[in-house]
Amino acid sequence: MKNVTLSADDDLIELARQRAKAQHKTLNQAFREWLHSYARPTNALEDYEGLKRELGYVKAGRRFTREEMNER
């Protein structure tokens, strides 16, 4: 594995660290995942499954009725 040195704004790095921590990852882990997805684009199904995993913490608080889900 190679080491990579990047330059970025201190505030941006801190925000990225906070986001990674909220996802129970290190900034290095988050960067490796991003680099993998950037270098090897996935298909739409894999993107959808990844988004479901990433947003798995979101809870609506209750089940919605069919009518509520179809309201516009």
Protein Blocks (a to p, Z undefined) as FASTA:
>chain_A
ZZddddddfklmmmmmmmmmmnopafklmmmmmmmmmmmccdfklmmmmmmmmmmmpcgh
iacdfklmmpZZ
